[in-house]
Amino acid sequence: MNSWISRLTGFLNKFLEVGVLLLAVSVLAEIIFGPDVPFFGSQVTENLITLLNSLGEQGIAALIIVFAVIFAYRKLLK
């Protein structure tokens, strides 16, 4: 059972790492090549700003979500 859980957490950590890297690459591609980058869709930074604005309107729930993301990101960097 422990090996199954460790394999699952390893898979999820790698999946999170790929997601963060893909987000970073898409933002950089949009900054360098403009808002209409063919592979990543259109206006990734605008979607991020919209997401952050909607989190700001939610109050304490948004704060909990932000702390959860920071916690997951810090564990990813270790």
N, C-alpha and C positions, 0 to 999 in steps of 0.2 A: 504494500500500500504506500509506503514512504517513497519507493522508487517511482511509482506512478505520479504522486504529487510533485516530486522534484522534477520529473520530466515535463509535467504540465506547466509548472511555474517557469521552468527554463524556456519552454515554447512561448509562453505569454510575455516573458521579458524580451525575447528576441523580436516578437511581433510589435511590442511597444517601441523598441529601439528602431525598427524599420519605419514605423509610423512617424516618429519624431524626425528621423533623417529625411523622409520623403517630404514632410512639411517644411523643413528647413530648405531643402533643395527647391521646392516649388516657390517659396517666397523669394529666394535668391534669383531664380529664373525669371520671375515676374519683375523684379527690380532691374535686372540686367536687360531683358528683352522686351519689356513692356507688359501691358495687362493681358494680351491675347497670346499666351504661350500655348501652342497646340496640345502638348501632351498632358499638361496639368489642369486643363480647363481654364476658365476665365476668372480673373480677379480674385486670387486666393487671399490677398491681403484685405480686400474689401469684405470678404466672408469672415475673416478673423476679427476685423473691427466690429462687424455686426454681432458676432458671437460675444465679444467682450462687452459691448454695449448692452446686450440682452442680459448678460450675467450681472452687470452693474445695476440693472433695474430689479433684480430678484432679491437683493439684500443679503440676508444671512445665509440663504441657501447657496448663493453664488460664492460667498466666502468659504463655505465648506468645500465646494467643488474645486475652487482654486487651491486650497490647501491640499486636497487629495491629489491634484495634478502635480503640485510641487513635490509632494512626498514620493509619488511614483517616479518622477523625473530624477530626484536625488538618489533613489535606490538604483535607478538605471545607470547613473554615473559611477557608482562604486564598483 
